[in-house]
Amino acid sequence: MHQRSIVRVAAPLLIASLALSACGSRGGTDTGTSTGNKTAIIGVMAPLSGNLSALGLGIQHSVELAVQQANANKAVPGWTLKVEAKDDEQKPDVGKNAATAFAAEANVAGVVGNLNSSVTQSTQSVLATANIVQVSPANTGPSLTKGANFSTAPVRPYKTFFRTCTTDTVQGKFAADYLYNTAGFKKVATINDKKTYGQGLVKEFTKFFTGLGGTVVGAETINPDESNFQAVISKVKPTAPQAVYYGGEYPAAGPLSQQMKASGLNVPLMGGDGIFDPKYVALAGATANGDLATSVGAPADQSAVGKKFLADYAKAGYKEPSAAYGTFSYDAANAIINALKVSLKDAKDVASVRQATLDALGNVSFDGLTGKVGFDKYGDSTSRVLTSYKVANLKWAQIKTVTVP
């Protein structure tokens, strides 16, 4: 569920966000001084509560920062942009309700979200019916842009859905190559959390790992809402894997790694962007050293624009960090803003130019924090940057960053 290259980051921030309202919608965040201009809303759907809230709030605040800067620069003349955030609770039904609420608002010009692929499966059709563009900073499931038969017969299900991150097909291959060719592991067990993201990531990893000549000695699943994974560990341990590849997110992955090591299965646990967070290390504990992850993008602090983003984010005073998807969310918001520069130029209202917004979004091209921001015919990001990480001294440390052709 990451990062960067050459945006013109706008000048000083105007004001901090107003207090967030309750009841699921954190919404209506002011992001600029009102001048009596017409208002266009950029929505955010993400888990703003619960165990993934650190990621969700990082998404929200990064969008708020992009919108504050756009308003400060009068990026869309005659219009004031406003952020409205809704908590999807990482639940498909709650996400669908949030999307339905956005679809009913005439001033909604676009939506950034969701974090979880399983939630996006329930929101895509709702926003598509209203012809509202949706840009995800974190969804990596290939089927979201290319349909169920994405490997053999790709068909774009919803023309309004785009993403700034790359897919599990790319990330799974990258992880398989690292474990087989770099780490030299030929026997790996897999575990997934039975959710769309976890299942898809493990499926793609398995395809490429076995294609290289590796052996998957066991394929298990867990319930991520449980806390005791001994039953699964007892199945995996006798297969003597050299590593365990996990498909899912950090709340379950951390305890899984800790319990593996405590049970004598002292091999690295590797996951995708879903585990790449400091909280994973905190949950995995002292034995997390040596565990591995891949994540989309490159570290934000490696480029001048990334450092500028982090400095501006800190200056804005947000309590929560930008986290894994901050830069992707910032780029997603700016992609929508760039489209609105075109569609709202002579518009009287937002709803009547949604098709023009969609057309303009499909043609955006600018240097962003995550690289060159643009989309292919499926709505996928044309930037395919990935980074591998290893826990060292109980912190995630970068191994290498590559651009995949």
C-alpha positions as CSV (number, residue, x, y, z in Angstrom):
1,M,0.0,0.0,0.0
2,H,4.8,4.7,-1.6
3,Q,6.8,7.7,-3.1
4,R,8.6,10.7,-5.5
5,S,10.4,13.0,-8.2
6,I,9.8,16.6,-9.4
7,V,6.7,18.7,-8.5
8,R,6.6,22.3,-8.1
9,V,5.5,22.4,-4.5
10,A,3.5,25.5,-3.9
11,A,4.4,28.3,-1.6
12,P,3.2,29.0,2.0
13,L,0.2,27.3,3.5
14,L,-2.8,29.5,4.1
15,I,-4.4,28.1,7.3
16,A,-4.5,24.9,9.2
17,S,-7.5,22.7,8.9
18,L,-10.7,23.4,10.8
19,A,-11.8,21.0,13.5
20,L,-13.0,17.8,12.0
21,S,-16.6,16.8,12.4
22,A,-17.7,13.5,13.9
23,C,-20.0,10.7,12.7
24,G,-17.8,9.0,10.1
25,S,-17.4,12.0,8.0
26,R,-14.4,14.0,9.2
27,G,-15.6,16.3,6.5
28,G,-15.8,19.8,5.2
29,T,-12.2,20.7,6.0
30,D,-11.5,24.3,5.0
31,T,-8.4,24.5,2.9
32,G,-8.2,28.1,1.9
33,T,-9.5,31.5,2.7
34,S,-13.0,32.0,1.3
35,T,-13.2,34.7,-1.3
36,G,-16.8,34.1,-2.4
37,N,-15.6,31.9,-5.2
38,K,-17.5,28.9,-6.4
39,T,-16.6,25.7,-4.4
40,A,-15.5,22.3,-5.6
41,I,-15.0,19.4,-3.2
42,I,-12.3,16.8,-3.4
43,G,-13.5,13.9,-1.3
44,V,-11.3,11.4,0.7
45,M,-12.4,7.9,1.6
46,A,-10.0,6.0,3.9
47,P,-9.9,4.3,7.3
48,L,-9.8,7.2,9.6
49,S,-10.5,5.1,12.7
50,G,-9.4,1.6,13.7
51,N,-6.1,-0.2,13.4
52,L,-5.3,1.2,9.9
53,S,-6.1,4.8,10.9
54,A,-2.5,5.9,10.8
55,L,-2.4,5.1,7.1
56,G,-5.9,6.6,6.4
57,L,-5.2,9.9,8.3
58,G,-1.9,10.2,6.4
59,I,-3.9,10.0,3.2
60,Q,-6.4,12.6,4.4
61,H,-3.8,15.1,5.5
62,S,-1.7,14.8,2.4
63,V,-4.7,15.6,0.3
64,E,-5.5,18.6,2.6
65,L,-1.9,19.8,2.1
66,A,-2.2,19.6,-1.7
67,V,-5.5,21.5,-1.6
68,Q,-4.2,24.2,0.8
69,Q,-1.3,24.8,-1.6
70,A,-3.6,24.9,-4.6
71,N,-5.9,27.5,-3.0
72,A,-2.9,29.5,-1.9
73,N,-1.7,29.7,-5.5
74,K,-5.2,30.1,-7.0
75,A,-4.5,27.1,-9.1
76,V,-8.1,26.9,-10.3
77,P,-9.1,30.6,-10.9
78,G,-12.6,31.5,-9.7
79,W,-12.9,28.3,-7.6
80,T,-12.1,27.4,-4.0
81,L,-11.3,23.8,-3.4
82,K,-12.4,22.0,-0.2
83,V,-11.6,18.6,1.3
84,E,-14.4,16.4,2.6
85,A,-13.1,13.2,4.3
86,K,-15.2,10.2,5.2
87,D,-14.2,7.2,7.3
88,D,-14.7,4.0,5.4
89,E,-13.6,1.9,8.4
90,Q,-11.8,-0.4,6.0
91,K,-15.3,-2.1,5.5
92,P,-16.8,-2.5,2.0
93,D,-20.4,-1.6,3.2
94,V,-19.2,1.5,5.0
95,G,-17.2,2.5,2.0
96,K,-20.1,2.0,-0.3
97,N,-22.2,4.3,2.0
98,A,-19.5,7.0,1.8
99,A,-19.3,6.7,-2.0
100,T,-23.1,7.0,-2.2
101,A,-23.0,10.2,0.0
102,F,-20.3,11.7,-2.3
103,A,-22.3,10.8,-5.4
104,A,-25.3,12.7,-4.0
105,E,-23.3,15.9,-3.6
106,A,-23.3,18.1,-6.7
107,N,-20.1,19.9,-5.8
108,V,-17.9,16.8,-5.5
109,A,-15.4,17.0,-8.3
110,G,-13.3,13.9,-7.5
111,V,-12.4,11.5,-4.7
112,V,-9.1,10.2,-3.4
113,G,-9.3,6.7,-2.1
114,N,-9.7,4.0,-1.0
115,L,-6.8,2.4,0.9
116,N,-8.1,-1.2,0.8
117,S,-8.8,-3.0,-2.5
118,S,-11.7,-4.9,-0.9
119,V,-13.4,-1.6,-0.1
120,T,-12.7,-0.1,-3.5
121,Q,-14.5,-3.0,-5.1
122,S,-17.7,-1.6,-3.5
123,T,-17.1,2.1,-4.2
124,Q,-16.0,2.0,-7.8
125,S,-19.4,1.4,-9.3
126,V,-21.1,4.0,-7.2
127,L,-18.8,6.8,-8.2
128,A,-18.7,5.6,-11.8
129,T,-22.5,5.8,-12.0
130,A,-22.2,9.5,-11.0
131,N,-19.3,10.0,-13.4
132,I,-17.1,11.1,-10.5
133,V,-13.3,10.5,-10.9
134,Q,-11.7,8.4,-8.2
135,V,-7.9,8.2,-7.7
136,S,-6.5,5.6,-5.3
137,P,-3.1,6.2,-3.7
138,A,-2.9,2.7,-2.4
139,N,-5.0,0.1,-4.2
140,T,-2.7,-2.5,-5.8
141,G,-5.1,-5.2,-6.9
142,P,-4.8,-5.6,-10.7
143,S,-8.5,-6.5,-11.2
144,L,-9.5,-3.0,-10.2
145,T,-8.3,-1.6,-13.5
146,K,-8.2,-4.6,-15.7
147,G,-11.0,-6.9,-14.6
148,A,-11.1,-10.4,-13.3
149,N,-9.1,-11.8,-16.3
150,F,-6.4,-9.1,-16.0
151,S,-3.6,-11.6,-17.0
152,T,-5.2,-12.9,-20.2
153,A,-8.0,-10.6,-21.3
154,P,-7.7,-7.2,-19.5
155,V,-10.8,-5.0,-19.7
156,R,-11.2,-1.8,-17.8
157,P,-14.3,-2.1,-15.6
158,Y,-14.7,1.5,-14.6
159,K,-13.5,4.4,-16.7
160,T,-13.6,6.8,-13.7
161,F,-11.1,4.8,-11.6
162,F,-7.3,5.6,-11.6
163,R,-4.4,5.0,-9.2
164,T,-1.0,6.6,-8.5
165,C,0.6,3.4,-7.1
166,T,1.6,0.4,-9.1
167,T,0.0,-3.1,-8.9
168,D,0.4,-6.4,-7.2
169,T,1.6,-7.9,-10.5
170,V,4.6,-5.7,-10.4
171,Q,5.2,-5.9,-6.7
172,G,4.7,-9.7,-6.5
173,K,7.3,-10.2,-9.3
174,F,9.7,-7.8,-7.5
175,A,9.4,-9.7,-4.2
176,A,9.8,-13.1,-5.9
177,D,12.9,-11.9,-7.7
178,Y,14.4,-10.5,-4.5
179,L,13.8,-13.7,-2.5
180,Y,15.0,-16.1,-5.2
181,N,17.8,-14.2,-6.9
182,T,19.1,-11.8,-4.2
183,A,18.4,-13.6,-0.9
184,G,18.9,-17.0,-2.5
185,F,15.9,-18.6,-1.0
186,K,14.4,-21.5,-3.0
187,K,11.8,-22.8,-0.5
188,V,9.1,-20.4,0.7
189,A,5.8,-20.8,2.5
190,T,3.0,-18.3,1.9
191,I,0.3,-17.1,4.3
192,N,-2.5,-14.6,3.4
193,D,-5.4,-13.0,5.3
194,K,-8.1,-14.1,2.8
195,K,-8.8,-10.4,1.8
196,T,-8.6,-9.1,-1.8
197,Y,-5.2,-7.4,-1.3
198,G,-3.6,-10.3,0.6
199,Q,-4.8,-13.0,-1.7
200,G,-3.9,-11.1,-4.9
201,L,-0.4,-10.3,-3.7
202,V,0.3,-13.9,-2.7
203,K,-1.1,-15.2,-6.0
204,E,1.2,-12.9,-8.0
205,F,4.2,-13.7,-5.9
206,T,3.6,-17.5,-6.2
207,K,3.3,-17.3,-9.9
208,F,6.6,-15.5,-10.4
209,F,8.5,-17.4,-7.6
210,T,7.6,-20.8,-9.0
211,G,8.3,-19.5,-12.5
212,L,11.9,-18.7,-11.4
213,G,12.3,-22.3,-10.1
214,G,11.4,-21.8,-6.5
215,T,9.1,-24.1,-4.4
216,V,6.2,-23.0,-2.3
217,V,6.3,-25.6,0.4
218,G,3.0,-24.5,2.0
219,A,0.1,-22.2,1.4
220,E,-1.9,-21.2,4.4
221,T,-4.5,-18.6,5.4
222,I,-5.3,-16.8,8.7
223,N,-8.1,-14.7,10.1
224,P,-6.5,-11.3,10.6
225,D,-9.0,-10.5,13.4
226,E,-7.5,-13.2,15.6
227,S,-4.4,-12.8,17.7
228,N,-3.2,-16.4,18.1
229,F,-1.6,-17.8,14.9
230,Q,-0.1,-21.0,16.4
231,A,-2.3,-23.3,14.4
232,V,-1.0,-22.0,11.1
233,I,2.5,-21.8,12.4
234,S,2.4,-25.4,13.4
235,K,1.5,-26.3,9.8
236,V,4.2,-24.2,8.2
237,K,7.1,-25.0,10.5
238,P,7.5,-28.7,9.4
239,T,7.8,-27.7,5.8
240,A,11.1,-26.0,6.7
241,P,10.8,-22.8,4.6
242,Q,13.6,-20.4,4.2
243,A,11.2,-17.5,4.5
244,V,7.5,-16.9,4.9
245,Y,5.8,-14.6,2.4
246,Y,2.7,-12.9,3.8
247,G,-0.2,-11.2,2.0
248,G,-2.0,-8.8,4.2
249,E,-1.4,-5.8,6.5
250,Y,0.7,-5.0,9.5
251,P,-1.9,-5.4,12.3
252,A,-1.8,-9.2,11.9
253,A,1.6,-9.5,10.3
254,G,3.5,-8.2,13.3
255,P,2.1,-10.7,15.8
256,L,2.5,-13.5,13.2
257,S,6.2,-12.7,12.9
258,Q,6.6,-12.5,16.6
259,Q,4.9,-15.9,17.2
260,M,6.8,-17.5,14.4
261,K,10.1,-16.7,16.0
262,A,8.9,-17.6,19.5
263,S,7.8,-21.0,18.1
264,G,11.3,-21.7,16.6
265,L,10.4,-20.8,13.0
266,N,13.2,-18.3,12.9
267,V,13.1,-17.2,9.3
268,P,12.3,-13.8,7.7
269,L,8.7,-12.8,7.2
270,M,8.3,-10.8,4.0
271,G,5.3,-8.8,2.9
272,G,4.2,-6.1,0.6
273,D,3.4,-2.5,1.1
274,G,0.7,-3.5,3.6
275,I,3.3,-4.3,6.3
276,F,5.7,-1.4,5.5
277,D,5.0,0.8,8.5
278,P,6.8,1.4,11.8
279,K,3.8,-0.1,13.6
280,Y,4.7,-3.5,12.1
281,V,8.1,-3.4,13.8
282,A,6.5,-2.4,17.1
283,L,4.0,-5.3,16.9
284,A,6.7,-7.8,15.7
285,G,8.9,-6.9,18.6
286,A,12.6,-7.5,19.2
287,T,12.9,-10.4,16.7
288,A,11.7,-8.3,13.8
289,N,15.2,-7.7,12.6
290,G,15.7,-9.4,9.3
291,D,12.1,-9.3,8.2
292,L,11.5,-7.9,4.7
293,A,9.0,-5.8,2.8
294,T,8.5,-4.4,-0.7
295,S,6.7,-1.1,-1.2
296,V,5.6,1.0,-4.1
297,G,7.6,4.1,-4.7
298,A,10.9,5.4,-3.2
299,P,11.5,7.0,0.2
300,A,10.2,10.6,0.3
301,D,13.4,11.9,1.9
302,Q,15.6,10.9,-1.1
303,S,14.5,13.8,-3.4
304,A,14.4,17.6,-3.0
305,V,10.6,17.6,-3.7
306,G,10.1,14.8,-1.2
307,K,12.0,16.7,1.5
308,K,10.0,19.8,0.7
309,F,6.7,17.8,1.0
310,L,7.8,16.4,4.4
311,A,8.8,19.9,5.6
312,D,5.5,21.4,4.4
313,Y,3.6,18.6,6.0
314,A,5.3,19.1,9.3
315,K,4.7,22.9,9.1
316,A,1.0,22.3,8.6
317,G,1.0,20.8,12.1
318,Y,-0.8,17.5,11.4
319,K,-0.7,15.2,14.4
320,E,-0.4,12.0,12.3
321,P,2.5,11.3,9.9
322,S,2.0,11.2,6.2
323,A,2.8,7.5,6.5
324,A,3.2,5.0,3.6
325,Y,0.8,6.6,1.2
326,G,1.3,10.3,1.8
327,T,3.2,11.1,-1.3
328,F,0.9,9.0,-3.5
329,S,-2.1,10.8,-1.9
330,Y,-0.5,14.2,-2.6
331,D,0.0,13.2,-6.2
332,A,-3.5,11.8,-6.5
333,A,-5.0,15.1,-5.2
334,N,-2.8,17.1,-7.6
335,A,-3.8,14.9,-10.5
336,I,-7.4,15.8,-9.8
337,I,-6.5,19.5,-9.3
338,N,-4.6,19.5,-12.7
339,A,-7.7,18.1,-14.3
340,L,-9.9,20.7,-12.7
341,K,-7.7,23.5,-14.1
342,V,-9.0,22.4,-17.4
343,S,-12.6,21.3,-16.7
344,L,-13.6,24.2,-14.4
345,K,-12.0,27.0,-16.4
346,D,-15.3,28.3,-17.8
347,A,-17.7,26.1,-15.8
348,K,-20.8,27.3,-14.0
349,D,-20.9,24.3,-11.7
350,V,-19.0,21.0,-10.9
351,A,-21.6,18.4,-11.9
352,S,-22.1,19.6,-15.5
353,V,-18.4,19.2,-16.3
354,R,-17.7,15.8,-14.7
355,Q,-17.1,14.3,-18.1
356,A,-14.6,17.0,-18.9
357,T,-12.9,16.4,-15.6
358,L,-12.6,12.7,-16.5
359,D,-11.2,13.4,-19.9
360,A,-8.7,15.9,-18.5
361,L,-7.6,13.5,-15.8
362,G,-6.8,10.8,-18.3
363,N,-4.4,13.2,-20.0
364,V,-2.6,14.6,-17.0
365,S,1.2,14.6,-17.0
366,F,3.3,16.3,-14.5
367,D,6.4,15.7,-12.3
368,G,5.1,14.5,-8.9
369,L,6.6,13.2,-5.7
370,T,6.2,9.6,-6.9
371,G,7.7,10.2,-10.3
372,K,6.1,11.3,-13.5
373,V,2.4,11.3,-12.8
374,G,0.2,10.0,-15.6
375,F,-2.1,7.2,-16.4
376,D,-2.3,4.5,-19.1
377,K,-5.5,3.4,-20.9
378,Y,-6.6,1.3,-17.9
379,G,-6.1,4.1,-15.4
380,D,-2.9,2.6,-14.0
381,S,0.0,4.7,-13.1
382,T,2.7,5.0,-15.7
383,S,5.3,5.2,-13.0
384,R,6.5,1.8,-11.7
385,V,9.0,2.5,-8.9
386,L,9.4,-0.1,-6.2
387,T,11.7,-0.4,-3.1
388,S,12.7,-3.3,-1.0
389,Y,13.3,-2.9,2.7
390,K,14.7,-4.9,5.6
391,V,14.3,-4.4,9.4
392,A,17.7,-3.5,10.9
393,N,18.1,-2.2,14.5
394,L,14.3,-2.4,14.7
395,K,13.7,0.1,11.9
396,W,12.9,-0.3,8.3
397,A,16.0,0.2,6.2
398,Q,16.0,0.6,2.4
399,I,17.8,-2.1,0.4
400,K,17.2,-0.9,-3.1
401,T,14.9,1.1,-5.3
402,V,14.2,0.2,-8.9
403,T,12.1,1.4,-11.8
404,V,10.4,-1.5,-13.4
405,P,10.0,-1.3,-17.2
